[in-house]
Structures are given as C-alpha cells and as structure tokens.
Amino acid sequence: MSLWTLLMTPFVKNAFYAVTAVAFAAGLVGYFVVLRRQAFAAHAIGHIGFAGAAGAVLLGFSPLAGLLVFCLGAGLLIGLGGASLDDRDAVVGVTLTAALGLGVLFISLYSGYANATYSILFGQILGVTVGDVWLVAALSIAVVLVISLVYRPMLFVSVDAQSAEARGLSVRGLSLLFMALLAITTVVAIQIVGVLLVFSLLVAPAAAAEVVTRRPWRALVLSTVLALASAWVGLFLGVWIGGPVSFWITALASLSYLVARVGAGWRAHYALASV
Amino acid sequence: MTVLSLRDASVVLGGRQIWQGASLNVEAGTINVILGPNGAGKSTLLKAILGIVPLAAGEIEVLGAAPRRGDVRVGYMAQSRAADQLSTLTGRDYVGLGFDGPRFGWRRDATKAATVQRALELTGTLSFADRPLRTLSGGQRQRIALAHATVFRPQLLLLDEPLAGLDIAAQAEIVDLINLVRASTEAALLVVAHDLNPLATITDQVLWIARRQIRSGAIGDVVNERTLSELYGHPIEIVVTPRGRRVIVGLEEEFAHPHPHGHDHSHEDVHEHFAEVYDEVTR
C-alpha cells in the first residue's frame, strides 16, 4: 500500500480531523496555562481523569463519560480551593494523589481486558471513530469560541488579579471558567495523546510561543500553529515511519519548545555581543 | 470639590473590627497619604472605597454616590503585583488592559491605541513601554502601573504602596510623577505609604490608621506628639533631624514587626530602641 492510500484510509482521516480540533483548543488554552503558571494543574487534571475513566470502565460506562465527570470535577475543585496562589499547589497535589489512588483501586478491581486502560494512558489516535471526531470537534469549537469571548478579561485576571477585581471582574468566576475550559480540553486531548502525554500538547507549544513573542495575541496564534504543526506532522510520521502517533506528537511539541529556548538564548547572546 | 467622604464608617472582616467611626473628606486636586502600622487596615480602606469590601456601618460617598466596582472615574494601583516580575507582557499591553481588560466579547475600541499612548506620555514611560515587564526596573514598573491606573484620567486615584521596594532615587522619581499626575488631572490621590518623609513635600492631608481609628488632617495636625500618643495610647516623641526629617520614637514595635501579635515585648524592650523606625530606607 502506498503512503498516499494509507493516508486516505478512514482511520487516518478521522485521526487527522481529531488532532486538528484538539490542537486548536490545546494551543489556545495552553497559552493561558503557561501565563497563569498552572502547568501543574493541567498535569493533575489529566491524571485525575484517568481515575474517572478507570471507574467508568469498571462500572460498565464509557471511559469518555468518566473522563468528563472527573476532569470537570477536578477542575472546579482546583478552581474553587486554590484561587489564591499560596495553597494552590497543595490543593492540586492532594487532589491528584487521591484520584490516582482511586484509579489504582479501580484497575485492580477490574478483571476484564485492560486495553481501555492502556489507550487512556497512551492515547489511541488511530482508533478514533467518526462519533469521536464529532464530539471532539464540538468540544473544541466550544472551547475556542468561549476563549475568544473572554480573551481580554481572562488575560487581565491572569496578569493582575487585584486590579481586575477592582475593575469589576470576578476573579473566582473567571478562574472557575478557566479550569472548566482546561478540563474539557484535557478530556479532548486525552483521546489523542493519552493521560500521560496530554501535558505536552497543552503546555509545550504555548511555552515555546511565550519564549518567542511577548505580545499575547501573537503568542496565542503561534501556540496554536505549533500545536497544529506538532499534531499534523506527528500523525504523518506515525503513519509513514511507524511508532505511536502520541510519541511523535509529544516529541515534536517538546522539540519546538527546545528550539524556541535555544533560539532565544542565541538571540540574547548575539544581541549582547553586538552592543 | 469633595471627591470622597466617609461618615462614621466601620469595616468588619472575618468577625474582626478593622476600623470604626471613621469620618473624613478628600478634596479634588489633593494628595492624601495613608499611614499606619502593618495590618491596621490601610489597603482595606482602599478596598472599601473601590466597593470590594462592604461597610459594617456608616457610609462612604465616592464622587457623589455609593462606591461601585468598575467605576472608571476611580483609578487603582494594586500593591506588589507579583506577576510583573515574571510577565513577558509589554508595558503597553498591560496599560491596554487598563483600557479594555474588563470588557468581554469581540468588539474592539478604535480609540484604544491613542488613549494608551496618552497615558504612556503622561507618565513618561514611552521609552520602555514596549519592553516586557520583567525586564524593567522596579521604578519603571511602578511608572507603567501608574499609566495603567490613570488610563481613563480618573478623578480619584488610589495607590497602594507605590514606593515599596524602591531605592531612594526611584522613590523620588515616583513622588515627582505622583505630583505631576495630580497637577495634570486635578484628581484626588490616596497614597498608602510606610514612610511619610519622601512624600512630605507634596502631602496635603494625612490619614493615620491605628488601633481601629482613622485620624485625618494636615501633617502638623496629625503627626504631632499629642495626637499620635492619643491614637496609640502610649507616649510618642517626634524628633526633627537637622534636615527636617521627622523621626517618631515609641512606635518601634509597631513598625519593626509586621505581625506584633505573639511577640511578648516588655515595656522596657520598647524603650531600649533608641530611635528611628519611621524612615525605613535608612535601616
């Protein structure tokens, strides 16, 4: 089978649509994750979702339903409990370990085929169905739409919560909204790269973009472009060369961050040398 | 014109009375410095004026009405914006958030760029406005924060510790800028400070908060031995240095320890300190 016919098979096409949708949501939400220094929360929500998925499988529900419930619940809990910076890490850490413990319990209780667990942990991009694509696309469009509407207040609250509050914004309300967006994006991204690697798609492109440009608008666009590029090229390499697609996507996203850091370092070095 | 007035105002936070029975007026075009020990309720006063903290009793009138969050006629510069030190945001973008940061939706305002530019000009920040906040000095960041707070030319401007953490030269620059903002906008300014000395020459009124009371008046009417001794219920001496700086003796523990509770200082302990707590810079 030639590469072209391989790329045109339904499962690769579905994967392509799904990664595209996910990359948009992850690139945009990721920018705010980096700006708000909430990478740890992003990391935790995925792992907490794992407990939900394992629980759902145990009870005979769809793992996706368990993911949604647990990720949203965890997001709102973190948003409510950790509104102040001081205790946020503790709140996130405790919620994370409690949920992971539950996940371990659920897996040990589940005597059936462990394939579902495996695909939640590592993603199953090439097993995405048409129904998954529609769901992922709908959730991603909702996330992108909401972010475009709350972009300015979210930016304001993220960089200067006190002034934003004085100007009439609800810091807690926006924090909760953000955690909900993050949770939904995490659920969607888990479909593609899995719980263990979701972090890379959410954080690496945005972190790279923040290194390259200081304007928020450009960083948002660049973050989305990098997430898209990692997802598309990663999918292509997975089909062409082989190996897990989630590995390729993760590797490319991380590479983009590395290149951005090294590039910024060189730029600073030569700027100093030329003075 | 009276921009701000408090009548018998009290604030209770978490069951604790912060201050009570406060009555004072603030006039347009004046600079009013809020002083007092840590935890006395200086920032709380600003938050009550902003409508963030409700009064337990009495009333506040801001520009002829009850305080309302989001009133653009009131500018606010928050204390120690920790995110500044990490932020890759440029000063111009941060000032822009003062303009349309609270606004939801897709609509863009065509007057934004010009309004932001004017605020940057007024505060003399144009030369570094396009650099990331984290690459700026403390004084430059405070100037940008002032531009952010004055973007709508407020009639009442609240500054929470604008001189904190700055060296003497930078403090003097910010003091000049505060005076310039007063002159060019005719706003009433409330400035929370730890040290009256750098602000003394431009101060019209002092609001001193201690022991749940607020005393207001000209510097000489408040910062004198009788009023302060009365306010603290403890003998206070004021020493004027040859260069005219006032050193307050008898408040050592109020200023030396941010949280005096839990420290058991004996009476002798207080007097062992010879002098000077008032001028934080020289310590």
Interface residues (C-beta under 8 A of the other chain):
Chain A: R37 L85 S148 L149 V150 R152 P153 L155 F156 S158 V159 D160 Q162 S163 A164 E165 A166 R167 G168 L169 E210 R214 R215 P216 A219
Chain B: K47 L50 I52 R69 G70 Y76 M77 A78 Q79 R81 A82 A83 L86 S87 T88 L89 T90 D93 Y94 L97 G98 D100 G101 P102 R103 F104 G105 W106 P132 H148 A149
